[in-house]
């Protein structure tokens, strides 16, 4: 994981992390390898992961 990737993840809100987790394209570098493990740690262990409200707000319409 590069310092830039870590800074990007650390700067994302819980909502933004959830949105990327749900809608990112296959091969998204922030969700791969050690960076992906860190992403998971931040989203689910530090920020609490999805809530019903976030999940409903995101829906299934896509990343854009």
Secondary structure by P-SEA (a helix, b strand, c coil): ccaaaaaaaaaccaaaaaaaaccccccccccccaaaaaaaaaaccccccccaaaaaaacccccc
